[in-house]
Amino acid sequence: GASLALTDVRQEPLDDVTGSLGLPEERLDARVVDLLDEGEAKGWADALEERFGRVDCLLHLVGGWRGGEPIETTSMDDYELLHDLLVRTVQRTSRAFWGPLTRSGRGRFVLVSSAQAQAPQEGNASYAATKAAAESWTLALADGFREQGGGATANIVVVNAIVTPQMRKDNPD
């Protein structure tokens, strides 16, 4: 009976996912939102709360990876890209959804992170640094929720890799 809201930077992936879910239109909201734009993120949060009456969870799955280079040759452009994807989107969404999650009475902000944030390697310095920054922001968000009371929490789930059935099929070893 839950409702689901999804966003992406392109409509096509949303259409692919929503077409396979089989949810009725009244329980599904899928739209393109630029999560680097604070106004768009806030507008999305407000629209979802108005449409569904509450927002109980925001599962932050924005990701990306660049790496494999030693620190002395690491591209700072790669770092900037990762900072936008992995940090700024966490900042924008957590600020935008602060109100809806706290008003829910049981709101949950969930960040999917990587063990690289706690144990960085030279070839993944930019990735590890931005994941660590996203985790730090999420811990501060958790502290803010705790200070406010009301039951909202911020959570970090650390995974080594997300493997899909298609990935297993393509690379069984």
GROMACS elastic network, one bead per residue, 0.5 to 0.9 nm:
[ bonds ]
;  ai    aj funct       b0    kb
    1    27     6  0.80484   500
    2    27     6  0.70720   500
    3    23     6  0.85046   500
    3    26     6  0.79691   500
    3    28     6  0.57954   500
    3    29     6  0.81002   500
    3    52     6  0.75271   500
    4    23     6  0.86958   500
    4    27     6  0.62169   500
    4    28     6  0.50345   500
    4    29     6  0.63278   500
    4    30     6  0.81999   500
    5    27     6  0.83198   500
    5    28     6  0.58255   500
    5    30     6  0.56311   500
    5    31     6  0.81219   500
    5    48     6  0.76097   500
    6    14     6  0.72156   500
    6    18     6  0.86532   500
    6    28     6  0.80934   500
    6    29     6  0.62896   500
    6    31     6  0.65736   500
    6    32     6  0.84448   500
    7    10     6  0.83639   500
    7    11     6  0.84195   500
    7    14     6  0.69516   500
    7    29     6  0.84113   500
    7    30     6  0.57008   500
    7    31     6  0.51719   500
    7    32     6  0.53591   500
    7    33     6  0.59582   500
    7    34     6  0.86643   500
    7    35     6  0.89153   500
    8    11     6  0.68204   500
    8    12     6  0.88825   500
    8    13     6  0.72709   500
    8    14     6  0.66063   500
    8    30     6  0.83198   500
    8    31     6  0.70085   500
    8    32     6  0.52249   500
    8    33     6  0.62995   500
    8    34     6  0.77715   500
    8    35     6  0.87291   500
    8    62     6  0.86637   500
    9    13     6  0.87865   500
    9    31     6  0.86590   500
    9    32     6  0.53753   500
    9    33     6  0.61217   500
    9    34     6  0.61680   500
    9    35     6  0.83457   500
   10    13     6  0.64329   500
   10    14     6  0.72336   500
   10    31     6  0.85447   500
   10    32     6  0.59646   500
   10    33     6  0.85404   500
   11    14     6  0.51924   500
   11    15     6  0.61979   500
   11    16     6  0.87603   500
   11    30     6  0.83975   500
   11    31     6  0.69223   500
   11    32     6  0.59860   500
   12    15     6  0.50913   500
   12    16     6  0.62712   500
   12    17     6  0.87919   500
   13    16     6  0.50347   500
   13    17     6  0.62944   500
   13    18     6  0.85784   500
   14    17     6  0.52430   500
   14    18     6  0.59558   500
   14    19     6  0.82848   500
   14    30     6  0.63206   500
   14    31     6  0.73190   500
   14    32     6  0.81448   500
   15    18     6  0.52225   500
   15    19     6  0.58077   500
   15    20     6  0.85958   500
   15    30     6  0.79847   500
   16    19     6  0.54256   500
   16    20     6  0.66789   500
   17    20     6  0.54191   500
   17    21     6  0.65378   500
   18    21     6  0.51849   500
   18    22     6  0.71804   500
   18    23     6  0.77144   500
   18    28     6  0.80418   500
   18    29     6  0.89710   500
   18    30     6  0.74253   500
   19    22     6  0.64574   500
   19    23     6  0.85576   500
   20    23     6  0.86273   500
   23    26     6  0.81949   500
   23    27     6  0.64262   500
   23    28     6  0.64957   500
   24    27     6  0.55991   500
   24    28     6  0.66456   500
   25    28     6  0.52107   500
   25    29     6  0.75174   500
   26    29     6  0.79482   500
   26    52     6  0.88315   500
   27    52     6  0.81040   500
   29    48     6  0.79438   500
   31    44     6  0.88533   500
   33    36     6  0.87238   500
   33    37     6  0.83676   500
   33    40     6  0.62624   500
   33    41     6  0.67974   500
   33    44     6  0.73025   500
   34    37     6  0.55559   500
   34    38     6  0.83768   500
   34    40     6  0.62044   500
   34    41     6  0.69162   500
   34    89     6  0.89277   500
   35    38     6  0.67870   500
   35    39     6  0.87678   500
   35    40     6  0.66928   500
   35    41     6  0.53120   500
   35    85     6  0.88808   500
   35    88     6  0.80910   500
   35    89     6  0.54290   500
   35    90     6  0.85574   500
   35    92     6  0.64015   500
   35    93     6  0.68248   500
   36    39     6  0.89212   500
   36    40     6  0.81147   500
   36    41     6  0.76313   500
   36    84     6  0.71384   500
   36    85     6  0.81251   500
   36    88     6  0.63720   500
   36    89     6  0.56577   500
   36    91     6  0.88981   500
   36    92     6  0.66066   500
   36    93     6  0.88024   500
   37    40     6  0.53437   500
   37    41     6  0.62631   500
   37    42     6  0.86766   500
   37    89     6  0.86912   500
   37    92     6  0.74011   500
   38    41     6  0.51515   500
   38    42     6  0.61127   500
   38    43     6  0.84737   500
   38    91     6  0.89479   500
   38    92     6  0.55309   500
   38    93     6  0.79757   500
   38    95     6  0.84329   500
   38    96     6  0.74071   500
   39    42     6  0.51604   500
   39    43     6  0.59683   500
   39    44     6  0.85165   500
   39    92     6  0.88627   500
   39    96     6  0.84307   500
   40    44     6  0.60771   500
   40    45     6  0.86184   500
   40    96     6  0.89878   500
   41    44     6  0.51673   500
   41    45     6  0.63006   500
   41    46     6  0.87108   500
   41    89     6  0.89064   500
   41    92     6  0.64052   500
   41    93     6  0.60202   500
   41    95     6  0.86318   500
   41    96     6  0.58397   500
   41    97     6  0.82905   500
   42    45     6  0.50849   500
   42    46     6  0.61272   500
   42    47     6  0.84949   500
   42    92     6  0.79445   500
   42    93     6  0.75446   500
   42    95     6  0.77658   500
   42    97     6  0.71304   500
   43    46     6  0.51620   500
   43    47     6  0.60200   500
   43    48     6  0.85785   500
   43    96     6  0.79319   500
   44    47     6  0.51032   500
   44    48     6  0.61449   500
   44    49     6  0.86341   500
   44    96     6  0.81536   500
   44    97     6  0.89240   500
   45    48     6  0.52780   500
   45    49     6  0.62743   500
   45    50     6  0.86469   500
   45    55     6  0.82025   500
   45    93     6  0.81790   500
   45    96     6  0.59865   500
   45    97     6  0.56131   500
   45    99     6  0.88108   500
   45   100     6  0.72264   500
   46    49     6  0.52374   500
   46    50     6  0.61589   500
   46    51     6  0.85648   500
   46    96     6  0.80449   500
   46    97     6  0.80481   500
   46    99     6  0.89357   500
   46   100     6  0.76464   500
   47    50     6  0.51169   500
   47    51     6  0.59977   500
   47    52     6  0.85071   500
   48    51     6  0.50440   500
   48    52     6  0.58617   500
   48    53     6  0.76349   500
   48    54     6  0.74501   500
   48    55     6  0.71006   500
   48   100     6  0.89112   500
   49    52     6  0.54266   500
   49    53     6  0.50422   500
   49    55     6  0.57449   500
   49   100     6  0.64160   500
   50    53     6  0.53671   500
   50    54     6  0.72962   500
   51    54     6  0.81381   500
   52    55     6  0.73658   500
   54   100     6  0.63861   500
   54   101     6  0.78613   500
   54   103     6  0.75414   500
   54   104     6  0.57810   500
   55    58     6  0.77013   500
   55    97     6  0.81246   500
   55   100     6  0.55578   500
   55   101     6  0.58105   500
   55   102     6  0.89527   500
   55   103     6  0.82187   500
   55   104     6  0.60955   500
   55   107     6  0.69135   500
   55   108     6  0.88780   500
   56   100     6  0.77845   500
   56   101     6  0.59525   500
   56   102     6  0.88122   500
   56   103     6  0.89052   500
   56   104     6  0.57277   500
   56   105     6  0.80138   500
   56   106     6  0.61992   500
   56   108     6  0.61381   500
   56   109     6  0.86310   500
   56   152     6  0.87824   500
   57   101     6  0.69089   500
   57   104     6  0.89312   500
   57   106     6  0.82945   500
   57   107     6  0.54240   500
   57   109     6  0.57681   500
   57   110     6  0.75122   500
   58    93     6  0.83346   500
   58    94     6  0.84472   500
   58    97     6  0.77460   500
   58   101     6  0.81149   500
   58   107     6  0.80684   500
   58   108     6  0.62884   500
   58   110     6  0.62018   500
   58   111     6  0.85705   500
   59   108     6  0.80140   500
   59   109     6  0.61224   500
   59   111     6  0.63323   500
   59   112     6  0.78485   500
   60    63     6  0.87206   500
   60    89     6  0.85225   500
   60    90     6  0.71842   500
   60    93     6  0.82418   500
   60   109     6  0.75183   500
   60   110     6  0.59611   500
   60   111     6  0.50987   500
   60   112     6  0.65464   500
   61   110     6  0.86999   500
   61   111     6  0.70502   500
   61   112     6  0.62755   500
   61   113     6  0.89773   500
   62    85     6  0.64968   500
   62    86     6  0.66744   500
   62    89     6  0.73859   500
   62    90     6  0.83824   500
   62   112     6  0.86241   500
   63    82     6  0.82183   500
   63    85     6  0.61477   500
   63    86     6  0.60558   500
   63   112     6  0.88407   500
   64    81     6  0.86550   500
   64    82     6  0.66625   500
   64    85     6  0.67162   500
   64    86     6  0.73846   500
   64   127     6  0.84714   500
   65    78     6  0.86163   500
   65    82     6  0.69509   500
   65   124     6  0.87738   500
   65   126     6  0.88851   500
   65   127     6  0.63378   500
   66    78     6  0.60931   500
   66    79     6  0.78755   500
   66    81     6  0.86220   500
   66    82     6  0.73912   500
   66   124     6  0.74806   500
   66   126     6  0.75154   500
   66   127     6  0.65682   500
   67    70     6  0.85714   500
   67    74     6  0.74232   500
   67    75     6  0.85108   500
   67    78     6  0.78088   500
   67   123     6  0.57548   500
   67   125     6  0.74008   500
   67   126     6  0.70027   500
   67   127     6  0.68628   500
   68    74     6  0.81593   500
   68   122     6  0.81317   500
   68   124     6  0.59472   500
   68   125     6  0.88542   500
   69    72     6  0.80407   500
   69    73     6  0.61343   500
   69    74     6  0.52770   500
   69    75     6  0.81201   500
   69   122     6  0.75565   500
   69   124     6  0.72650   500
   69   125     6  0.86567   500
   70    73     6  0.55842   500
   70    74     6  0.58794   500
   70   122     6  0.58015   500
   70   123     6  0.50651   500
   70   124     6  0.81781   500
   70   125     6  0.83451   500
   71    75     6  0.85633   500
   71   122     6  0.60746   500
   71   123     6  0.67806   500
   71   124     6  0.85054   500
   71   125     6  0.69390   500
   71   126     6  0.87682   500
   72    75     6  0.88075   500
   73    76     6  0.88978   500
   74    77     6  0.87341   500
   74    78     6  0.77558   500
   74    79     6  0.82568   500
   74   123     6  0.79634   500
   74   124     6  0.88513   500
   74   125     6  0.81475   500
   74   126     6  0.78686   500
   75    78     6  0.52233   500
   75    79     6  0.66776   500
   75    80     6  0.89303   500
   75   126     6  0.86425   500
   76    80     6  0.62155   500
   76    81     6  0.85790   500
   76   126     6  0.81209   500
   77    80     6  0.50678   500
   77    81     6  0.62203   500
   77    82     6  0.86384   500
   78    81     6  0.50853   500
   78    82     6  0.61816   500
   78    83     6  0.84984   500
   78   126     6  0.73205   500
   78   127     6  0.87644   500
   79    82     6  0.51269   500
   79    83     6  0.59826   500
   79    84     6  0.86195   500
   79   125     6  0.86581   500
   79   126     6  0.50696   500
   79   127     6  0.72528   500
   79   129     6  0.87030   500
   79   130     6  0.77995   500
   80    84     6  0.62605   500
   80    85     6  0.86700   500
   80   126     6  0.86221   500
   81    84     6  0.52755   500
   81    85     6  0.62810   500
   81    86     6  0.85181   500
   82    86     6  0.55893   500
   82    87     6  0.75378   500
   82   126     6  0.72209   500
   82   127     6  0.65703   500
   82   130     6  0.64954   500
   82   131     6  0.86815   500
   83    86     6  0.54052   500
   83    87     6  0.51135   500
   83    88     6  0.63923   500
   83    89     6  0.87337   500
   83   126     6  0.83184   500
   83   127     6  0.84185   500
   83   129     6  0.86887   500
   83   130     6  0.55748   500
   83   131     6  0.85477   500
   83   133     6  0.86432   500
   83   134     6  0.88896   500
   84    87     6  0.57603   500
   84    89     6  0.65206   500
   84   130     6  0.89189   500
   85    88     6  0.63312   500
   85    89     6  0.58627   500
   85    90     6  0.82775   500
   85   130     6  0.88692   500
   86    89     6  0.61650   500
   86    90     6  0.66296   500
   86   127     6  0.85469   500
   86   130     6  0.61340   500
   86   131     6  0.63560   500
   86   133     6  0.83638   500
   86   134     6  0.63667   500
   87    90     6  0.52206   500
   87    91     6  0.62706   500
   87    92     6  0.87163   500
   87   130     6  0.61990   500
   87   131     6  0.72901   500
   87   132     6  0.89698   500
   87   133     6  0.64434   500
   87   135     6  0.87258   500
   87   137     6  0.81152   500
   88    92     6  0.60266   500
   88    93     6  0.84741   500
   88   134     6  0.82566   500
   89    92     6  0.50786   500
   89    93     6  0.59559   500
   89    94     6  0.82911   500
   90    93     6  0.53456   500
   90    94     6  0.58626   500
   90    95     6  0.83660   500
   90   111     6  0.80802   500
   90   134     6  0.65105   500
   90   137     6  0.77392   500
   90   138     6  0.78789   500
   91    94     6  0.53938   500
   91    95     6  0.61291   500
   91    96     6  0.85002   500
   91   134     6  0.80446   500
   91   137     6  0.72857   500
   91   138     6  0.86558   500
   92    95     6  0.53608   500
   92    96     6  0.60553   500
   92    97     6  0.85671   500
   93    97     6  0.58695   500
   93    98     6  0.81844   500
   94    97     6  0.52510   500
   94    98     6  0.57077   500
   94   109     6  0.74969   500
   94   138     6  0.82926   500
   94   141     6  0.76136   500
   95    98     6  0.52324   500
   95    99     6  0.80859   500
   96    99     6  0.72782   500
   96   100     6  0.82538   500
   97   100     6  0.53051   500
   97   101     6  0.58652   500
   97   102     6  0.83626   500
   97   109     6  0.86727   500
   98   101     6  0.54062   500
   98   102     6  0.61026   500
   98   103     6  0.85193   500
   98   141     6  0.88687   500
   98   145     6  0.86142   500
   99   102     6  0.52791   500
   99   103     6  0.60055   500
   99   104     6  0.85205   500
  100   103     6  0.51340   500
  100   104     6  0.60935   500
  100   107     6  0.77297   500
  101   104     6  0.51787   500
  101   105     6  0.73127   500
  101   106     6  0.72179   500
  101   108     6  0.66173   500
  101   109     6  0.77321   500
  101   152     6  0.62791   500
  101   153     6  0.86137   500
  102   105     6  0.59524   500
  102   106     6  0.73265   500
  102   107     6  0.59197   500
  102   108     6  0.87675   500
  102   145     6  0.73959   500
  102   148     6  0.84093   500
  102   149     6  0.83641   500
  102   150     6  0.63430   500
  102   151     6  0.71986   500
  102   152     6  0.54398   500
  102   153     6  0.87031   500
  103   106     6  0.80901   500
  103   107     6  0.76114   500
  103   150     6  0.76707   500
  103   152     6  0.84244   500
  104   107     6  0.53667   500
  104   150     6  0.84510   500
  104   151     6  0.84075   500
  104   152     6  0.77097   500
  105   150     6  0.55539   500
  105   151     6  0.53984   500
  105   152     6  0.63857   500
  106   150     6  0.74730   500
  106   151     6  0.51183   500
  106   152     6  0.51234   500
  106   153     6  0.76928   500
  107   150     6  0.88565   500
  107   151     6  0.68684   500
  107   153     6  0.63751   500
  107   154     6  0.84841   500
  108   151     6  0.87654   500
  108   152     6  0.56873   500
  108   153     6  0.50731   500
  108   154     6  0.58166   500
  108   155     6  0.73009   500
  109   138     6  0.82149   500
  109   141     6  0.87156   500
  109   142     6  0.85757   500
  109   152     6  0.79239   500
  109   153     6  0.62854   500
  109   155     6  0.60308   500
  109   156     6  0.85005   500
  110   138     6  0.84072   500
  110   153     6  0.84732   500
  110   154     6  0.58976   500
  110   156     6  0.57799   500
  110   157     6  0.71567   500
  111   134     6  0.81179   500
  111   135     6  0.75897   500
  111   138     6  0.73213   500
  111   154     6  0.78305   500
  111   155     6  0.61717   500
  111   157     6  0.61645   500
  111   158     6  0.84036   500
  112   155     6  0.85984   500
  112   156     6  0.59530   500
  112   158     6  0.59745   500
  112   159     6  0.71556   500
  113   116     6  0.83713   500
  113   117     6  0.75621   500
  113   131     6  0.63674   500
  113   132     6  0.83903   500
  113   134     6  0.81634   500
  113   135     6  0.73045   500
  113   156     6  0.66035   500
  113   157     6  0.59239   500
  113   159     6  0.62587   500
  113   160     6  0.84628   500
  114   117     6  0.58714   500
  114   118     6  0.80233   500
  114   128     6  0.79087   500
  114   131     6  0.68923   500
  114   132     6  0.86482   500
  114   157     6  0.80764   500
  114   159     6  0.52441   500
  114   160     6  0.58211   500
  114   161     6  0.78329   500
  115   118     6  0.55674   500
  115   119     6  0.62027   500
  115   120     6  0.78974   500
  115   128     6  0.83551   500
  115   131     6  0.89632   500
  115   158     6  0.60541   500
  115   159     6  0.65728   500
  115   160     6  0.61790   500
  116   121     6  0.71721   500
  116   124     6  0.77389   500
  116   125     6  0.86647   500
  116   127     6  0.76234   500
  116   128     6  0.50036   500
  116   129     6  0.84073   500
  116   131     6  0.75059   500
  116   132     6  0.80675   500
  116   160     6  0.83134   500
  117   120     6  0.59169   500
  117   127     6  0.79760   500
  117   129     6  0.64830   500
  117   130     6  0.78210   500
  117   131     6  0.53310   500
  117   133     6  0.82714   500
  117   135     6  0.78628   500
  118   128     6  0.77627   500
  118   131     6  0.89909   500
  118   132     6  0.71083   500
  119   128     6  0.78883   500
  120   123     6  0.84889   500
  120   124     6  0.66344   500
  120   125     6  0.62865   500
  120   127     6  0.84854   500
  120   128     6  0.54123   500
  120   129     6  0.77577   500
  121   124     6  0.53969   500
  121   125     6  0.61309   500
  121   128     6  0.76659   500
  122   125     6  0.52706   500
  122   126     6  0.88575   500
  123   126     6  0.83322   500
  123   127     6  0.89863   500
  124   127     6  0.53308   500
  124   128     6  0.59224   500
  124   129     6  0.84037   500
  125   128     6  0.51469   500
  125   129     6  0.58920   500
  125   130     6  0.85113   500
  126   129     6  0.51815   500
  126   130     6  0.61759   500
  126   131     6  0.85205   500
  127   130     6  0.53689   500
  127   131     6  0.60906   500
  127   132     6  0.85131   500
  128   131     6  0.51382   500
  128   132     6  0.60094   500
  128   133     6  0.85596   500
  129   132     6  0.51020   500
  129   133     6  0.62087   500
  129   134     6  0.87159   500
  130   134     6  0.61980   500
  130   135     6  0.85796   500
  131   134     6  0.50636   500
  131   135     6  0.61917   500
  131   136     6  0.86199   500
  132   135     6  0.50090   500
  132   136     6  0.61198   500
  132   137     6  0.86383   500
  133   136     6  0.50192   500
  133   137     6  0.62130   500
  133   138     6  0.85949   500
  134   137     6  0.51450   500
  134   138     6  0.62125   500
  134   139     6  0.86989   500
  135   139     6  0.61699   500
  135   140     6  0.86302   500
  135   156     6  0.69881   500
  136   139     6  0.50941   500
  136   140     6  0.62789   500
  136   141     6  0.85771   500
  137   140     6  0.51000   500
  137   141     6  0.61387   500
  137   142     6  0.86690   500
  138   142     6  0.61637   500
  138   143     6  0.86299   500
  138   154     6  0.61604   500
  138   155     6  0.71234   500
  138   156     6  0.73511   500
  139   143     6  0.63249   500
  139   144     6  0.87050   500
  139   154     6  0.69729   500
  139   155     6  0.77560   500
  139   156     6  0.82300   500
  140   144     6  0.62586   500
  140   145     6  0.86877   500
  140   154     6  0.87011   500
  141   145     6  0.62171   500
  141   146     6  0.85712   500
  141   153     6  0.80716   500
  141   154     6  0.62341   500
  142   145     6  0.51057   500
  142   146     6  0.61251   500
  142   147     6  0.85851   500
  142   152     6  0.80745   500
  142   153     6  0.55467   500
  142   155     6  0.73313   500
  143   146     6  0.50236   500
  143   147     6  0.61022   500
  143   148     6  0.86098   500
  143   153     6  0.85383   500
  143   154     6  0.83482   500
  144   147     6  0.50841   500
  144   148     6  0.61861   500
  144   149     6  0.86107   500
  144   153     6  0.89799   500
  145   148     6  0.51723   500
  145   149     6  0.61352   500
  145   150     6  0.76399   500
  145   151     6  0.74798   500
  145   152     6  0.56821   500
  145   153     6  0.59992   500
  145   154     6  0.75404   500
  146   149     6  0.52221   500
  146   150     6  0.79394   500
  146   151     6  0.75703   500
  146   152     6  0.74262   500
  146   153     6  0.72202   500
  148   151     6  0.86537   500
  148   152     6  0.87798   500
  149   152     6  0.73778   500
  159   162     6  0.71215   500
  163   166     6  0.81962   500
  163   167     6  0.61019   500
  163   168     6  0.69824   500
  164   167     6  0.51212   500
  164   168     6  0.64346   500
  164   169     6  0.87070   500
  165   168     6  0.50901   500
  165   169     6  0.61811   500
  165   170     6  0.86522   500
  166   170     6  0.60994   500
  166   171     6  0.84961   500
  167   170     6  0.51217   500
  167   171     6  0.59695   500
  167   172     6  0.78172   500
  168   171     6  0.51602   500
  168   173     6  0.78624   500
  169   172     6  0.55710   500
